[in-house]
């Protein structure tokens, strides 16, 4: 069985057919590693905190205490800036001073047209399709301040491998997300466990900020995300979308002016 | 030189300021009143600093942080000079924040503070409005406070770095309806520009057209529908903007 998707190998998105063990591109059948994947999106990537029931329930007892004082009201959003964008089969560099990173497997909703103040009932009109995102983060226990240092590292946002059009995804609010480390299943999550469903999230986010074509909205990060260290290979599979794989390596920074750190 | 991006004659142009007028990239000279000013830079990543002037931190009952309080903004929030900013119905406190915006000129990673200015292409002014009613203590200041559409006027000019002698000694000020409300100097930043570039580039790559909004001094007060807000910085010009209500947006 094959399905249709759109991938980016250059500046534009191109049609591909995804087969059981090959990718068909421009009439040729190739293995995945024969292609140089780029993220299938170029817009702004917005993440959502506290949108999986399990995470919210686990933190419930802290919400009324310092520093939070009150449970969250609006969706708590953050941005994965452009320097974090990474792609399928590319390496993710773990900074030298860090032992391990969190693997936050999630579904990315790709926006198809300008969405401002959209109502829940119409939300899917503004969706182009879906992709897989790994919101790699340095572990942090406090959500009080924006986690820029933890989330905005270079290459900390693998996206892909491709975009699957919404017409090919039967029920996006009912997708299994599975994370494998070195081929062993280490976490299972499900989009039916979202606090705000996909249409509701689009409504509550576009109430205050416009999403543009090519922007990506991440549905949420899992509770107690698994960790990866140098040498690990992480694969995230989402039903009907595909599987995103990255190897974790040690950072080897090229310092401005040429020398290595 | 002062650069702008403007819309007129049915096109979008790059322009430069000349004797109070604008010279479009095709040579035509136009009056400033005859153009629509856009954000002067098509921004990459937009960084903003919270509590980066000790006097403002005190004003909103915080002590200045030991490490920069950095948050990010999306492109949806930016509007140009003379634009309109929405104040949602029922809001109690919305305040302006006059800020020096630093524009990155080239890829920067592990930059030392003594080299930081080499990575800057120029400066502009930003008014980093906040709607304090929406503050929540999760990733604070959360995006609902700071990243709303129309909440970040920027411009009018992108001013070349060479034209600004000492960016760490510039007067900043805000007028609301012609009355001065905020005054300060960039010399009072808690974390100065070279520090911020060293700090950010120590853990991530900065790229050309990334922008750092460096925080605001004391003197932020509530503004309401109809208010005309002008934020100015010595050598960079004045950025004007008007507050409008939900009716303008059919909400």
Interface residues (C-beta under 8 A of the other chain):
Chain A: X44 X46 X49 X50 X67 X68 X69 X70 X72 X73 X74 X75 X76 X77 X78 X79 X81 X82 X83 X84 X95 X116 X117 X143 X144 X145 X146 X147 X148 X149 X152 X153 X154 X208 X209 X210 X211 X212 X253 X254 X255 X256 X257 X261
Chain B: X44 X45 X69 X70 X71 X72 X73 X74 X75 X76 X77 X107 X108 X109 X110 X111 X115 X119 X134 X136 X137 X138 X139 X140 X141 X142 X143 X144 X147 X148 X149 X201 X203 X204 X205 X206 X207 X249 X251
